[in-house]
């Protein structure tokens, strides 16, 4: 049975996407609809493999200087334990953190829109979040394929 599942899984995996590893910086494009207007919002962050053994004794929060409930009350080591034990609380706390970060970026964007400094905010946001070398290498390879 396991062999059939492996074959099915292999047939469904996309080979045109880069493999993302812990430590990579990724960008996520989210379609945002506000009334009649639509736009794409870009978010970027670092992938952390919290289930890996590297966090077994890491007693820092998910992200330093984050004031969300998850970062204030849970360590990476404890979240790793929760996820390894398939406890729903681990997923919930990661969702709390991710939602907090998303809302913070949106609040910052709104504040800069109201102050008339959104272009400055956007430039700084993009400048601080660049794709990892692995993603850049993949993009370069894709461009070379298209040029050939």
Residue pairs with C-beta under 8 A, 6 or more apart in sequence:
18 134
18 135
18 138
20 26
20 47
21 47
21 49
21 134
22 47
22 48
22 49
22 52
22 54
23 46
23 47
23 48
23 132
24 46
24 47
24 132
24 134
24 135
25 44
25 45
25 46
25 47
25 129
25 130
25 131
25 132
25 135
26 44
26 45
26 46
26 47
26 131
26 132
26 135
27 42
27 43
27 44
27 129
27 131
28 42
28 43
28 44
28 45
29 40
29 41
29 42
30 40
30 41
30 42
30 43
31 38
31 39
31 40
31 41
32 38
32 39
32 40
32 41
41 106
42 126
43 101
43 102
43 105
44 129
45 101
45 129
48 55
48 62
48 76
49 55
50 62
50 76
50 79
50 80
50 83
50 94
51 80
51 83
51 84
52 80
55 76
55 77
55 79
55 80
56 77
56 80
57 77
58 75
58 76
58 77
58 80
59 75
59 76
59 77
60 75
60 76
61 70
61 71
61 72
61 74
61 75
61 76
62 70
62 71
62 74
62 76
62 79
62 94
62 97
63 71
63 97
63 101
66 97
66 100
66 101
67 100
68 96
68 97
68 100
68 101
69 93
69 96
69 100
70 79
70 93
70 94
70 96
70 97
70 100
71 97
74 93
79 90
79 93
79 94
81 90
82 89
82 90
82 93
83 90
83 91
105 125
108 121
109 118
109 121
112 118
112 120
112 121
131 139
